Amino acid sequence: MSNFKTTFMRYLKRAGAGSMMISIIVHVFILGGATIWVVSSVQPARKANFQGGGNPSGPADTMRSVKMSNTQPKLDTLNKRLVVESAASSVTLPDLPPMSTGGPGGPSSAGGLGGSGSGAGAGAGLGNLKSPIMPLFGFKEAQTGGTLVGRLYDLKQFRTGKPNPDVEKVGPGVLAAKEVTSFIKSGWSSSSLYKFYQAPTALYATQIFVPVMSANEAPKAYGVEKEVQPKAWLAHYRGKVSPPVTGAYRFVGVGDDIIAVRIDGKLALDAGGKAVSDFKTDRPKSANYSYDFVAKGWITSNRGGVVVGNRLELRAGLYYDIDIVLAEGPGGLFSAMLLFEQEGVTYEKDSLGNPLLPIFRIADSKTASSRSALPFMPDGPIWRAIAPPQTTNR
């Protein structure tokens, strides 16, 4: 065996086996390295296996996000819905249902507004939400639902503070009647009163119903009792109103000294103790002042009784300009009460036979009865009014 081995080695040496062996070894290494690189590069990807007991997060999260994106609303659609439901939209909401004024424990007030009563009456169209009791000549702030804006003028002095010499020439009573007549003839223009002293602040009235009282109450209500003596003053109220229901109406009133009403540009009533216009009622009676009140008191017997205004055809939903002027002449006592009647309606009477007419009012506020005032229907129909523009104090 050793002789064969020796003979074989000699043969290799003769054939150049040393260089050949080195070449073979180098090629083997190169081939092995190339084989390993190819195998690692082309290894097939493993398929994901979801059958195990785990809860892989990747695919599940992908499915969840896709589902959410399909259910979310589009932004422009959401914006459109928000616009429709916003407070500034033009959608007209129905009137609120009447609020409960009591519960098992007894009566209560809603929203801090007191008062009692059984509602607005037939055809009021305003529900039975109660309004606060109005001060005699009006609130200091405009009320929700609309009011009449009132301004007080002192006819005894000019806006410069200088006294009016006509007070001494003709007296406060004649002066008041004269200036109200001029005001009516001017078309009820506030500019005709511009020269006189004006109370700095306005008042906002929901009715005109002032029982007999001191004439100083008007300047006091406007906050100028120190600047304005209780005589020869004038108060002008104006606004836009609509009747409770469509029909024929007449204003009914009485005043000491002066009360007059214009609506829709027409003189509707002159019911004061002093005539300030050429008003003549068209009611089918011989006298202007013989309304169906029993003349047993000073109020109802003044000038022969309570004055009935002209017939007015008014439509519910239409708003008419209204002006009301009140004035006091010589001072002392003052009163102004404005009611109305609707054609075709039969009104109840009190124990003396006086008709119980509704007060002209534009809010469902309680009005206390008084022996120094006309009797009235406690829960009569309510007129509507447009909220007045904000007034600027001088």
URLINDA-V207287 format. One record per helix or strand of 2 or more residues. SS is the DSSP state (H for helix, E for strand). FROM is the first residue (numbers start at 1). TO is the last residue. If there is no record, write none. Layout:
SS;FROM;TO, SS;FROM;TO
This chain:
H;2;15, H;17;41, H;57;71, H;75;85, E;102;103, E;106;107, E;148;158, H;166;170, H;172;185, H;190;193, E;196;198, E;203;205, E;209;214, H;216;221, E;233;242, E;247;256, E;258;263, E;266;270, H;298;304, E;307;308, E;312;314, E;320;328, E;333;342, E;358;359, E;384;385
